[in-house]
């Protein structure tokens, strides 16, 4: 029984933090298009590194 209590004490905080993170992500979610639209129309193209490769961002 002691092992089960110890396991619950260690695992419960991670489950709570995971649930809170999931709720916060749903509440404050933004898309890449939203962020790019905030940059404006006159933004110049630039090269960025994304997922192991270079690409041109417009």
C-alpha positions, -999 to +999 in steps of 0.1 A: +000+000+000+029+023+007+042+020-028+008+029-043+006+061-021+042+071-031+033+065-067+002+087-064+021+115-047+047+116-075+023+112-104-006+135-094+013+168-097+023+159-133-013+150-142-025+183-128+001+203-145-006+185-178-043+192-175-037+229-167-013+232-197-039+217-220-066+241-208-043+271-212-033+260-247-069+258-257-077+292-242-048+311-257-042+293-289-029+312-320-021+300-355+009+309-375-013+329-399-024+351-369+012+358-359+022+365-396-007+389-400+005+409-370+038+415-388+021+435-415+021+437-453+055+455-457+076+428-440+106+418-460+114+382-469+140+365-447+156+331-445+148+310-414+158+276-401+128+254-394+127+217-386+162+210-399+160+230-431+163+265-444+133+282-460+124+316-472+097+333-451+076+359-469 
